[in-house]
Amino acid sequence: MDRSTLPIALRRIFLSAEQNWTIIRLINRCCTRSELQTTISHSCKTCSFTLPMSHPKPKMAKSMKILFLLYDGMNTLDVNGPLDVLCNYALRSQESATNPAPFVVKTACKSDDKIVKAYEYITMKADYTFSDAIKEIGKGEVDILMVPGGISTPIDNMIDNNDPILDVISTFIDAPKDKWLVSICTGALLCGAAGGFKGVNATTHFKALGGLANVTKHAPPLSITRQRWVDGGYLPGQDFKTRVISSGGISCGLDASLYVVQQVLGSGKAWAVADMMDLNWNVQWTKPTNPLLPPPSTYAPTKGWLN
């Protein structure tokens, strides 16, 4: 294909990944099909631009069940952004009884009235209490746990007071099934405090990197880097698989959620969602531009990092 015949913003490169042809849109000017090595990461020889491998995805027989944890002071975009990705029209336009939506979503919070007030002043009503959520996890009814972030005061207080939200996360981590733990922004501190990053790579909002290092001393991550999102892989030492994804500040949750769609449904579906949202999805997570951070003692404040 002669790339010069197409507008730069619309150039598309066709990659063969295990006999599955996938359309992946690139913005990098130097990358052409001939310059991409057909390897596990599809690296451009010229600029080292890297694409995640795309594998054939089977048609889903049933929906994956997602649970968002809500709390007072959370950031609404940390919930609504991923929601728009995971429940997007591009994934549900052909929804029917025999072709269910790939993801269905429920929410949970601590209060018995199931009401939370977000940092942006709006109130939201959850489907479950945290006690109900633990029961659903025990029944194997949660495939993906999403933990949004917020400013430091409510998160620090929940961690210091061993809030029930930590019990929900740790119960999910220990549940004997294959599953995904996904943190958005500073929700990583809650996941880390519950042991969710032990032995894997992680990230969070750049102002909370020191806070994450502080709350994970008992179960330290393999590394903490400032990135749009990080696929930490599977938690070590489990007979079952807990896949751990963490994302940076607020808008990074969109990128991370699209990555989840890509891993579950394939690149084509992820790009369809991004196009429907008119979103320029950042896929260069595999080539971080930021080095590993210095030792935790030199980090920014471990408390009051974002008020």
KOLBAKOL-764387 format. One record per residue (C-alpha): residue number from 0; y negated, z negated, x. Coordinates in nm, 4 decimals. Each point is the difference from the previous one (the first is absolute). Layout:
+-----+----------+----------+----------+
:   k :        v :        w :        u :
+-----+----------+----------+----------+
: NUM :        Y :        Z :        X :
...
+-----+----------+----------+----------+
# end
This chain:
+-----+----------+----------+----------+
:   k :        v :        w :        u :
+-----+----------+----------+----------+
:   0 :   0.0000 :   0.0000 :   0.0000 :
:   1 :  -0.3447 :   0.0914 :   0.1339 :
:   2 :  -0.2018 :  -0.3196 :  -0.0420 :
:   3 :  -0.3240 :   0.1903 :   0.0474 :
:   4 :   0.0419 :   0.1577 :  -0.3449 :
:   5 :  -0.0186 :  -0.3401 :  -0.1749 :
:   6 :  -0.2887 :  -0.2433 :  -0.0398 :
:   7 :   0.0369 :  -0.2752 :   0.2582 :
:   8 :   0.0112 :  -0.2756 :  -0.2627 :
:   9 :   0.2876 :   0.1728 :  -0.1807 :
:  10 :   0.2218 :   0.0963 :   0.2933 :
:  11 :   0.3599 :  -0.0863 :  -0.0641 :
:  12 :   0.2885 :  -0.0110 :   0.2387 :
:  13 :   0.3599 :   0.0362 :  -0.1101 :
:  14 :   0.2389 :  -0.2281 :   0.1825 :
:  15 :   0.3791 :   0.0059 :  -0.0212 :
:  16 :   0.1354 :  -0.3533 :  -0.0232 :
:  17 :   0.3778 :  -0.0139 :  -0.0421 :
:  18 :   0.0019 :   0.3244 :  -0.1996 :
:  19 :  -0.2738 :  -0.1314 :  -0.2269 :
:  20 :  -0.3226 :   0.2039 :   0.0063 :
:  21 :  -0.3029 :  -0.2191 :  -0.0485 :
:  22 :  -0.3650 :   0.0975 :  -0.0317 :
:  23 :  -0.2213 :  -0.2168 :   0.2141 :
:  24 :  -0.3728 :   0.0558 :   0.0136 :
:  25 :  -0.1682 :  -0.0413 :   0.3363 :
:  26 :  -0.3646 :  -0.0288 :   0.0882 :
:  27 :   0.0477 :   0.0137 :   0.3793 :
:  28 :  -0.1279 :   0.3362 :   0.1219 :
:  29 :   0.2401 :   0.0402 :   0.2922 :
:  30 :   0.3304 :  -0.0499 :  -0.1827 :
:  31 :   0.2024 :   0.3059 :  -0.0972 :
:  32 :   0.3611 :   0.0268 :  -0.0973 :
:  33 :   0.0969 :   0.1364 :   0.3425 :
:  34 :  -0.1682 :  -0.2964 :   0.1703 :
:  35 :   0.1922 :  -0.2609 :  -0.1976 :
:  36 :   0.3260 :  -0.1202 :   0.1475 :
:  37 :   0.2712 :  -0.0378 :  -0.2619 :
:  38 :   0.0870 :  -0.3563 :   0.1003 :
:  39 :   0.0278 :  -0.3277 :  -0.1814 :
:  40 :  -0.3786 :  -0.0349 :   0.0049 :
:  41 :  -0.1237 :   0.3643 :   0.0030 :
:  42 :  -0.2458 :  -0.0349 :   0.2895 :
:  43 :  -0.2628 :   0.2595 :   0.0836 :
:  44 :   0.0344 :   0.0928 :   0.3698 :
:  45 :  -0.3746 :   0.0581 :   0.0282 :
:  46 :  -0.1548 :  -0.3127 :  -0.1488 :
:  47 :   0.2976 :  -0.2349 :  -0.0578 :
:  48 :  -0.0783 :  -0.0083 :  -0.3730 :
:  49 :   0.3108 :  -0.1484 :  -0.1626 :
:  50 :   0.1470 :   0.0469 :  -0.3462 :
:  51 :   0.2577 :  -0.2352 :  -0.1521 :
:  52 :   0.3395 :   0.1642 :  -0.0536 :
:  53 :   0.0673 :   0.1167 :  -0.3540 :
:  54 :   0.3508 :  -0.0273 :  -0.1397 :
:  55 :   0.1529 :   0.1418 :  -0.3197 :
:  56 :  -0.0484 :  -0.2491 :  -0.2819 :
:  57 :   0.2563 :  -0.0329 :  -0.2809 :
:  58 :  -0.1185 :   0.0044 :  -0.3583 :
:  59 :  -0.0431 :  -0.3594 :  -0.1104 :
:  60 :   0.2412 :  -0.1138 :  -0.2700 :
:  61 :  -0.2141 :  -0.3006 :  -0.0862 :
:  62 :  -0.3435 :  -0.1367 :   0.0742 :
:  63 :  -0.0769 :  -0.2279 :   0.2926 :
:  64 :  -0.1485 :  -0.3273 :  -0.1222 :
:  65 :  -0.3237 :  -0.1152 :   0.1629 :
:  66 :  -0.1540 :  -0.3454 :  -0.0291 :
:  67 :  -0.3643 :  -0.0689 :   0.0941 :
:  68 :  -0.0979 :  -0.3609 :   0.0736 :
:  69 :  -0.3421 :  -0.0904 :  -0.1442 :
:  70 :  -0.2228 :  -0.2982 :   0.0769 :
:  71 :  -0.3582 :  -0.1184 :  -0.0440 :
:  72 :  -0.2312 :   0.1627 :   0.2543 :
:  73 :   0.2175 :   0.3014 :   0.0721 :
:  74 :  -0.1540 :   0.3410 :   0.0583 :
:  75 :   0.0460 :   0.2310 :  -0.2983 :
:  76 :   0.0268 :   0.3195 :   0.2060 :
:  77 :   0.2951 :  -0.1524 :   0.1854 :
:  78 :   0.1795 :   0.0113 :  -0.3354 :
:  79 :  -0.1545 :   0.2950 :  -0.1815 :
:  80 :   0.0068 :   0.2361 :   0.2988 :
:  81 :   0.3762 :  -0.0247 :   0.0584 :
:  82 :   0.0531 :   0.0008 :  -0.3774 :
:  83 :  -0.1764 :   0.3358 :  -0.0290 :
:  84 :   0.2243 :   0.1389 :   0.2728 :
:  85 :   0.3328 :  -0.1382 :  -0.1202 :
:  86 :  -0.0572 :   0.0717 :  -0.3707 :
:  87 :  -0.1943 :   0.3224 :   0.0453 :
:  88 :   0.0158 :   0.2880 :  -0.2481 :
:  89 :   0.1385 :   0.2213 :   0.2770 :
:  90 :   0.3139 :  -0.2162 :  -0.0032 :
:  91 :   0.0201 :  -0.0463 :  -0.3766 :
:  92 :  -0.0970 :   0.3349 :  -0.1541 :
:  93 :   0.3666 :   0.0805 :  -0.0737 :
:  94 :   0.0940 :  -0.3526 :  -0.1028 :
:  95 :   0.2658 :  -0.0284 :  -0.2707 :
:  96 :   0.2980 :  -0.2104 :  -0.1034 :
:  97 :   0.2233 :   0.1995 :   0.2352 :
:  98 :  -0.2638 :   0.0329 :   0.2717 :
:  99 :  -0.1556 :  -0.3467 :   0.0375 :
: 100 :  -0.3161 :  -0.0742 :   0.1966 :
: 101 :   0.0918 :  -0.0657 :   0.3636 :
: 102 :  -0.1809 :  -0.3348 :  -0.0027 :
: 103 :  -0.0657 :  -0.2589 :  -0.2704 :
: 104 :  -0.2378 :  -0.2887 :   0.0602 :
: 105 :  -0.0281 :  -0.3641 :  -0.1041 :
: 106 :  -0.2406 :  -0.2714 :   0.1145 :
: 107 :   0.0317 :  -0.3753 :   0.0516 :
: 108 :  -0.2359 :  -0.2930 :   0.0618 :
: 109 :   0.0146 :  -0.3798 :   0.0256 :
: 110 :  -0.1752 :  -0.1162 :  -0.3158 :
: 111 :   0.1874 :  -0.0527 :  -0.3250 :
: 112 :  -0.2611 :   0.2004 :  -0.1921 :
: 113 :   0.0665 :   0.2902 :   0.2417 :
: 114 :  -0.3731 :   0.0554 :   0.0530 :
: 115 :  -0.1607 :   0.0564 :   0.3405 :
: 116 :  -0.3614 :   0.0650 :   0.0958 :
: 117 :  -0.0465 :   0.2543 :   0.2782 :
: 118 :  -0.2657 :  -0.0184 :   0.2692 :
: 119 :  -0.1871 :   0.2782 :  -0.1818 :
: 120 :  -0.0429 :  -0.2322 :  -0.3047 :
: 121 :   0.2438 :   0.1759 :  -0.2334 :
: 122 :   0.2957 :  -0.1771 :  -0.1585 :
: 123 :   0.3535 :   0.1369 :  -0.0076 :
: 124 :   0.3034 :  -0.1124 :  -0.1966 :
: 125 :   0.3403 :  -0.0033 :   0.1686 :
: 126 :   0.3402 :   0.0705 :  -0.1523 :
: 127 :   0.1750 :  -0.2996 :   0.1560 :
: 128 :  -0.0682 :  -0.3392 :   0.1493 :
: 129 :   0.1209 :  -0.0533 :   0.3560 :
: 130 :   0.2902 :  -0.2043 :  -0.1403 :
: 131 :   0.1004 :   0.2970 :  -0.2158 :
: 132 :  -0.0380 :   0.2301 :   0.3008 :
: 133 :   0.2427 :  -0.2073 :   0.2064 :
: 134 :   0.2529 :   0.0309 :  -0.2821 :
: 135 :  -0.0456 :   0.3776 :  -0.0116 :
: 136 :   0.0473 :   0.0198 :   0.3763 :
: 137 :   0.3143 :  -0.2099 :  -0.0329 :
: 138 :   0.1378 :   0.2501 :  -0.2507 :
: 139 :  -0.0653 :   0.2860 :   0.2421 :
: 140 :  -0.2749 :   0.1422 :  -0.2215 :
: 141 :  -0.2633 :   0.0523 :   0.2717 :
: 142 :   0.0331 :   0.2855 :   0.2486 :
: 143 :  -0.3517 :  -0.0023 :   0.1478 :
: 144 :  -0.2267 :  -0.3041 :   0.0339 :
: 145 :  -0.3695 :   0.0827 :   0.0417 :
: 146 :  -0.2309 :  -0.2717 :   0.1333 :
: 147 :  -0.3757 :   0.0768 :  -0.0259 :
: 148 :  -0.2723 :  -0.1583 :   0.2108 :
: 149 :  -0.3278 :  -0.1760 :  -0.0593 :
: 150 :  -0.2644 :  -0.1993 :   0.1855 :
: 151 :   0.1027 :  -0.2812 :   0.2318 :
: 152 :  -0.0673 :  -0.3104 :  -0.2117 :
: 153 :   0.2643 :   0.0502 :  -0.2726 :
: 154 :   0.2569 :   0.1313 :   0.2466 :
: 155 :  -0.0556 :  -0.2812 :   0.2511 :
: 156 :   0.0229 :  -0.2528 :  -0.2839 :
: 157 :   0.3252 :   0.1457 :  -0.1318 :
: 158 :   0.1549 :  -0.0111 :   0.3457 :
: 159 :  -0.1271 :  -0.3520 :   0.0813 :
: 160 :   0.1242 :  -0.1357 :  -0.3348 :
: 161 :   0.3344 :   0.1806 :   0.0054 :
: 162 :  -0.0864 :   0.1808 :  -0.3225 :
: 163 :   0.2861 :   0.1265 :  -0.2218 :
: 164 :  -0.0944 :   0.3576 :   0.0954 :
: 165 :   0.1662 :  -0.0707 :   0.3359 :
: 166 :   0.3194 :  -0.1030 :  -0.1809 :
: 167 :   0.0014 :   0.3312 :  -0.1850 :
: 168 :  -0.0348 :   0.1964 :   0.3234 :
: 169 :   0.2623 :  -0.1996 :   0.1914 :
: 170 :   0.2410 :   0.0208 :  -0.2949 :
: 171 :  -0.0450 :   0.3758 :  -0.0023 :
: 172 :   0.0579 :   0.0227 :   0.3764 :
: 173 :   0.3261 :  -0.1953 :  -0.0339 :
: 174 :   0.1240 :   0.1880 :  -0.3084 :
: 175 :   0.3363 :   0.1648 :   0.0812 :
: 176 :  -0.0975 :   0.3610 :  -0.0670 :
: 177 :  -0.1726 :   0.2918 :   0.1694 :
: 178 :  -0.3719 :  -0.0131 :  -0.0775 :
: 179 :  -0.3584 :   0.0579 :   0.1158 :
: 180 :  -0.2664 :  -0.2572 :   0.0854 :
: 181 :  -0.3475 :   0.1576 :   0.0021 :
: 182 :  -0.3211 :  -0.1827 :   0.0911 :
: 183 :  -0.3434 :   0.1417 :  -0.0761 :
: 184 :  -0.2952 :  -0.1072 :   0.2159 :
: 185 :  -0.0068 :  -0.3800 :   0.0467 :
: 186 :   0.3041 :  -0.0429 :  -0.2217 :
: 187 :   0.1715 :   0.0253 :   0.3386 :
: 188 :  -0.0943 :  -0.3631 :   0.0715 :
: 189 :   0.1944 :  -0.1145 :  -0.3049 :
: 190 :   0.2987 :   0.2120 :   0.1007 :
: 191 :  -0.0226 :  -0.1202 :   0.3587 :
: 192 :  -0.0233 :  -0.3652 :  -0.1015 :
: 193 :   0.3181 :   0.0504 :  -0.2044 :
: 194 :   0.1834 :   0.1452 :   0.3010 :
: 195 :  -0.0296 :   0.3615 :  -0.1058 :
: 196 :  -0.0951 :   0.1452 :   0.3399 :
: 197 :   0.2386 :  -0.1845 :   0.2319 :
: 198 :   0.1105 :   0.2430 :   0.2691 :
: 199 :  -0.1782 :   0.3083 :  -0.1394 :
: 200 :  -0.3343 :   0.1713 :   0.0572 :
: 201 :  -0.2844 :  -0.0841 :  -0.2388 :
: 202 :  -0.3668 :   0.0580 :  -0.0807 :
: 203 :  -0.2685 :  -0.1293 :  -0.2363 :
: 204 :  -0.3767 :   0.0243 :  -0.0545 :
: 205 :  -0.1660 :   0.0191 :   0.3406 :
: 206 :  -0.1985 :  -0.3182 :  -0.0647 :
: 207 :   0.3206 :  -0.1915 :  -0.0761 :
: 208 :   0.2093 :   0.0967 :   0.3034 :
: 209 :  -0.0605 :  -0.3424 :   0.1544 :
: 210 :   0.0892 :  -0.1663 :  -0.3258 :
: 211 :   0.3285 :   0.1911 :  -0.0151 :
: 212 :   0.0878 :  -0.1061 :   0.3541 :
: 213 :  -0.0754 :  -0.3603 :  -0.0934 :
: 214 :   0.2127 :  -0.0195 :  -0.3152 :
: 215 :   0.3001 :   0.1750 :   0.1591 :
: 216 :   0.0505 :  -0.2314 :   0.2981 :
: 217 :   0.3175 :  -0.1343 :  -0.1609 :
: 218 :   0.1338 :   0.3513 :  -0.0653 :
: 219 :  -0.1915 :   0.2315 :   0.2371 :
: 220 :  -0.0211 :   0.3750 :  -0.0489 :
: 221 :   0.1117 :   0.2310 :   0.2778 :
: 222 :  -0.3614 :   0.1158 :   0.0264 :
: 223 :  -0.3274 :  -0.0055 :  -0.1936 :
: 224 :  -0.2101 :   0.3159 :   0.0210 :
: 225 :  -0.3015 :   0.1356 :  -0.1846 :
: 226 :   0.1276 :   0.3032 :  -0.1891 :
: 227 :  -0.0310 :   0.1654 :  -0.3394 :
: 228 :   0.3556 :  -0.1119 :  -0.0680 :
: 229 :   0.3152 :  -0.0957 :   0.1833 :
: 230 :   0.3635 :   0.0598 :  -0.0885 :
: 231 :   0.1606 :  -0.3034 :   0.1585 :
: 232 :   0.3492 :   0.1165 :  -0.0837 :
: 233 :   0.2604 :  -0.2528 :  -0.1098 :
: 234 :  -0.0160 :  -0.3733 :   0.0546 :
: 235 :   0.2546 :  -0.0888 :   0.2703 :
: 236 :   0.2960 :  -0.2261 :  -0.0525 :
: 237 :   0.0678 :   0.0803 :  -0.3665 :
: 238 :   0.3259 :   0.1286 :  -0.1502 :
: 239 :  -0.2158 :   0.1950 :  -0.2470 :
: 240 :  -0.3105 :   0.2059 :   0.0660 :
: 241 :  -0.3564 :  -0.1186 :  -0.0568 :
: 242 :  -0.2370 :   0.2843 :   0.0918 :
: 243 :  -0.3445 :  -0.1321 :   0.0963 :
: 244 :  -0.3226 :   0.1994 :  -0.0381 :
: 245 :  -0.3449 :  -0.1433 :   0.0715 :
: 246 :  -0.3406 :   0.1630 :  -0.0356 :
: 247 :  -0.3501 :  -0.0530 :   0.1340 :
: 248 :  -0.3176 :  -0.0608 :  -0.1939 :
: 249 :  -0.0233 :   0.0811 :  -0.3710 :
: 250 :  -0.0004 :   0.3832 :  -0.0067 :
: 251 :   0.2918 :   0.0039 :   0.2444 :
: 252 :   0.2169 :  -0.1103 :  -0.2916 :
: 253 :  -0.0335 :   0.3516 :  -0.1414 :
: 254 :   0.1416 :   0.1502 :   0.3191 :
: 255 :   0.2815 :  -0.2542 :   0.0155 :
: 256 :   0.0934 :   0.0553 :  -0.3646 :
: 257 :   0.0122 :   0.3762 :   0.0548 :
: 258 :   0.2296 :  -0.0677 :   0.2955 :
: 259 :   0.2325 :  -0.1976 :  -0.2284 :
: 260 :   0.0034 :   0.2956 :  -0.2412 :
: 261 :   0.0794 :   0.2327 :   0.2905 :
: 262 :   0.2880 :  -0.2159 :   0.1201 :
: 263 :   0.1498 :  -0.0377 :  -0.3465 :
: 264 :  -0.0725 :   0.3395 :  -0.1579 :
: 265 :  -0.0888 :   0.2343 :   0.2874 :
: 266 :  -0.3157 :   0.1474 :   0.1518 :
: 267 :  -0.0517 :   0.2507 :  -0.2809 :
: 268 :  -0.0381 :  -0.2753 :  -0.2602 :
: 269 :  -0.2281 :  -0.2041 :   0.2236 :
: 270 :  -0.2320 :   0.2954 :   0.0593 :
: 271 :   0.0042 :   0.0832 :  -0.3716 :
: 272 :  -0.1292 :  -0.3511 :  -0.0712 :
: 273 :  -0.2617 :   0.0231 :   0.2747 :
: 274 :  -0.1192 :   0.3344 :  -0.1370 :
: 275 :  -0.0134 :  -0.1358 :  -0.3551 :
: 276 :  -0.2156 :  -0.2872 :   0.1263 :
: 277 :  -0.2127 :   0.2413 :   0.2076 :
: 278 :   0.0845 :  -0.2236 :   0.2948 :
: 279 :   0.0114 :   0.0977 :   0.3670 :
: 280 :   0.3168 :  -0.1901 :   0.0912 :
: 281 :  -0.0029 :  -0.1284 :   0.3573 :
: 282 :   0.3517 :   0.0657 :   0.1360 :
: 283 :  -0.0659 :  -0.0665 :   0.3682 :
: 284 :   0.1307 :  -0.3551 :  -0.0093 :
: 285 :   0.2666 :   0.0796 :   0.2631 :
: 286 :  -0.2622 :   0.0575 :   0.2711 :
: 287 :  -0.2231 :  -0.3098 :  -0.0051 :
: 288 :  -0.3287 :   0.0264 :   0.1855 :
: 289 :  -0.0349 :  -0.3760 :   0.0439 :
: 290 :   0.1914 :  -0.1815 :   0.2763 :
: 291 :   0.1899 :  -0.3199 :  -0.0580 :
: 292 :  -0.2380 :  -0.2862 :  -0.0503 :
: 293 :  -0.0507 :  -0.2699 :   0.2649 :
: 294 :   0.1862 :  -0.3334 :  -0.0247 :
: 295 :  -0.0570 :  -0.1946 :  -0.3250 :
: 296 :  -0.2252 :  -0.2539 :   0.1733 :
: 297 :  -0.2631 :   0.2705 :   0.0507 :
: 298 :   0.0030 :   0.1259 :  -0.3579 :
: 299 :  -0.2848 :  -0.0337 :  -0.2473 :
: 300 :  -0.0102 :  -0.3175 :  -0.2150 :
: 301 :   0.3326 :  -0.1099 :  -0.1455 :
: 302 :  -0.1689 :  -0.1485 :  -0.3069 :
: 303 :  -0.2974 :   0.1170 :  -0.2026 :
: 304 :   0.0460 :   0.3535 :   0.1277 :
: 305 :  -0.1422 :   0.1674 :  -0.3122 :
: 306 :  -0.2170 :  -0.1980 :  -0.2395 :
+-----+----------+----------+----------+
# end
